[in-house]
Every structure is written in C-alpha cells, then in structure tokens.
Amino acid sequence: MSGLTVLIRGGGDLASAAVYKLKRSGMRVVVCEIARPTCVRRTVSFCNAIYEGDWEIQGITSRHIEHLSAIEPTLKAGFVPVLTIPDREVRDFLKPDVFIDATISKKTPDYDTSWAPLVIGLGPSIVAGVHAHVVIETQRGHDLGSLIYAGEASPNTGIPGDIAGYQMERVLRAPRNGLACHHFRIGDHVNAGDTVMTVGGAEVKAAISGVLRGLIAPGLTVSEGQKIGDIDPRDNDRYCWSISDKGRNIAGGVLEAIMAFFASPN
C-alpha cells in the first residue's frame, strides 16, 4: 500500500496513532486541524506542530505548513504536513485515496462516501454506508478497533477509561469559562490537592496523585466543563511520550480497513 495518499481530519492523540502507523507503512499522510487545537495529550499529538512548528512522536515528525503548495515538498522531506486550511479545500487539491475523520467529535458528519475512494470514520455518530465506507470502534472493550461496515460504533458513555482503578478522578475539567494558566507541565508529578492550573482565576486541583499525562496548550480560553488535563496514577512519565494501547488498537483497525479495501480484487 506504499504511495497511497491519506488525508486525516484531526491531529489529536488517537488520530496521531493512525498517522504514525500509516506513515510507518509507507503512506503519504496529510493532517488538517483547527487553528487552535484543544487536544490534551499534546506530547503524542501531531497537531502540536501548530504550536511548536515541528513535533516529533516516536521518530516521526509533523510540520505545520500554511499553503497547499507546501504539501508535496513537506512530504518529500519526510514530514507529515499539518494544515489549518479547511479540509474540503485540501481534499480538492490533494485528491486523496483515503479520507479519515479522526476527530471523534460525536457530531453529525458533514461529509459522505463521495469524499474519497475510501472514507473511514472513527467512533460514534458516523454511519457506515452513508457517511463513511467503514467505521472503526473506539470504545474500550472487546470490540475496540473492530471494523463496522453497516451501522454505527458504540455511543459515547462520557466515562473516561479506567486506569489503575481511576476514571472520572483522573480528568481535569474547567470549572468556569476563562483563560487557562498552567502551574505544571506535561510529565510533572502532582499530588492530590495540588493546583495544576487556574481557569479565569479559579483553581483546578488534582483529585489524585500521579504524572500529568496531558494538558491543553498554554494560553487557551476554555469553556466550563471542558477537559483540560489528564493525570495518570501509574506515575510513569514514559507514558506521556508514547502512543497508548487504545491508540495502537484503533490505528490497527484503520490500517486493516485500508489494506482490505485496496487489496480487494473488486
């Protein structure tokens, strides 16, 4: 499948797991994102190049570019291009073999199977056979990473995955609308009760002890209830810099879907 061109909407951690696997498999991968991504696991999100210029994850580097004309030179240089140009424009310019919605936004899709020879959707609210040719299950459990060719993935539960017996306690959320100001960085150890950041002057305290596996980018204005951080009670900072088991599972499903489609004699 070397040489296939893949356009991915979204550059967060799960999207980036797919980007990593497809790039490693020899595909030409291009990412479209919003101008100010609110991803939490920034250290394993290729969209972090929007803030940093270049961003490396496990030996693969993304590069923020501003013009369509820079896509081919960036690909030839070995980087994953990240653009904030609307993906409809990028699709029309690039004419990709595969379009992937990896935002896991739970919103009704604004695309359909005409967008590319193969359209793949990650997670709920995407109907296989209508919006996408295939949907990848993103909910943890027995079916994680499986391919759905008719119908939808499991609905979002709103409950974070269990890590070392913790679920809701490990997620940091904005207590109000306002500007987020950091007191710690990703990879730092925090103790329960520490003020990790403030939002509009209101303190955001750690409910448990562990390592900060994720934080939104500094200087963002956030909304009340928005996820802004993630504490890993396993307290191993190596996990901050490596793709998760969930990400690898989903990425495997994406690669399977691509290989199954393009290897088919039909």
N, C-alpha and C positions, 0 to 999 in steps of 0.2 A: 504493500500500500504506500510505499515511498513516493513522494511527489504530490500526493493529494493536498489540496488547499482547503483548510478548515477555518471558518470564521466563528468565533465564540463570543456570544454576548455575556459579559460578566467576567471579572477577573479576581473574584474573592477566593477563599481557600479551597472550596470544593471545585470550582471552575478551574483553578490553577492546578489541582491534582490531575484533571483531564488534560490541560495544556501540557503539563510535564510529560505525561505518558505518551501523548500523540507526537509531541516534538521528539521524544526519545525513539519513537517508532519511525521517524523519518518524514513526518508530515510537515507541511508548511502551515503554521498556526498563527492566526492574527486575532487579537483581542480588541473588543470595543467596550468601553466603560463610560460612566458618567464623569463629569469634570471633577467632582469632589467625592470619591468613593467613601462609604462609611463602613467598610469591612473592618472587623475586629481583629482577626488573625492576620495582621498585615505582614508579618515576617514570612508567611507562606502564601502570600497573595501577590501574583504578578502585577496586579493593578497598583501596587505600591510604587511602581515606577513613575506614576503620575506625580507623586510627591518627591521621589528621590532621583528621577532621571533614568537611572538603570536600577534593576533589582534582581538579585540572584537567588534562586532556590535550588539547592542540591545540584549545583553545577550548570543550571540553565538560567540564562539572563534575559529579562524583558527590557525593552527600551521604549520610553514614551516618545512618540512622534506626533507631529501636528498636521502633516499633509499627506494626502493619498499618494503623492509621487514618491514619498519616502518609504513606502511599504516594501517594494522589491529590493532596494539597496539594504534595508534593515534585515530582511530575510536572508539575503545573500551573505551578509556579515555574520550570520549565525544567531541573531537575536530574535526574540518574539516581539513583534511590534504591538504596542498598546496605543490605541487612539481614543479620543473623546469626540470624534465625529460621529453623527448618527449612523447606526449600523445599516440602515437602508441605503445610505449613500455608499458606504464601504462595500456592501453586497453588490450594488450595481457596478461599482468599479472593479471589484475583485472577481466576481462571478465564481464563488467558491463551490467546491464539490460537496461540502458539508456545511450546514449551519447548525449551531448548537446554542440553545437558550440554557445557560448555566447560572442564571441569576437566582433560581429557586425563589422567585418573588411571590408565589401563590396568587398572582394576578391573572386575569383572563388574557391569553396571548393576543398580540397584535400582529401575528404572522400566521402562515399556514404552510402546507406542504409544497407550495409553489416556490418557496424561497430558495431552494437548492435541490439538487437531485436527491439528497438525503438530509432530512431535518430531524434533529434529535432534541428532545426536551427533558430537563431534569426536574423531577419532583411533581407535586400536586398541581391541579388546575390546568394541566395540559392534556388534551385528549388525543391519544394515539389514533391515527387515521383521519384526523381532522386538522389539528394544528401541527402535528409532527408525525413522521412516519413511525417513530418509535419513542417511547418514554422510558427513562431509567428510574427505578425505585430508589428513593433517597432516605426513606425512613429506616432507622436501625432495626435489626431483627433478621429473621430467617431470609427475607426476600431482598435485603439490601443489595443494590447493584444489578438486580434482575431486569430483563428486557420485557417491556409491555408493548404489544402490537395492536391491542384493542382496548379502549377504555383509559382509565387514569391510574396514577400512582396513589398510594395511601394518603388520606388527608393529613394535613399538619396537625399535630397534637398540641403544639405550643409548649411542650415539656422538653427541656434540654436532655441530652443523652446522659446516662449515668456514668460518672467517673468516680471510682473508689467510694461508691455509696452516696455521692452528692449529685443533685440535679439542679434545682432552682437556686440553691445556695451559692453555686459557683459562678453564676452570671451576674454581672454588674449592669444595672439599668439606670437611666437618667431619672432623677427624682422630680425634675421640672424641665421646662424649656430653658435653653440658655447656652452660653459658651462653655465648652469643656476645657478645663485646665488640669494638666497632669501633675501628679506628685511622684509618680513612679514610671518606670519604663518596662516594656515587654522583657521578660526574662528575670525581673527582680523578684525576690521573695517578699511576701507580705504576710503579716499576722492578722488573725481575726481582730477586727476593731480598728485597723489602720485606715486612715483616709487616703484612698487610692487617687482620687481626683475630686474636683468640685465642678458642679454644673450650675451656672448662674449664681455662684456663691454658696450653693448648698453642697454639703459634704456627701461623698459617696464612699461608704465604708465597706471594707471586706467582711463578709459574713463568715468566711473560713480562712484558714491558713493554707498557703501554697505558693506556687510560682504564677506570675502574671503571664498567661499564655497568649493573651490578646488584649489590645487596647485600640480604640479608634485613633485616627490621626490627630495630633495636637491642633488646637485652634478651630475645630469644627463646632458649629452651632447645632445642637441636637434637640430632639423632642422628648417630652415626658414619656417614660416607659421604654424608650429606645434602648436596645442592647448596646452597651458601650465598652464592655470588658468581659474577661473570662479568666477565672482562677482555676488552675489545675492542682488539685490536692495531692497529686503524686509527687509534686515538688521537684520534678526533673526538668531543668531548663533546656535540655536537648530537644524535648518535645515542642518547644517554641519555634524551632528552626527546621522541623521535618514534617513532611506530609503525613496526615493522620491515617489510621486504618480505614476510617469511613471514606476519606478522600480516595484512597487507593482502590477501594471496592467499587466506588462509583466510576472512577476512571477506567477500571477494567471493563465495566459494562459498556461505557462509551466506545472503547476500542473494539470490543466484541461486535457491537452494532455496526460499526464502520466496516470491519473485516467481513462480516456476514453479508452485508449489502454489496460491497464491491467485488467480493469473491464469487457471488452468485452468478451462474451462467445466464440467468434471466436479467 
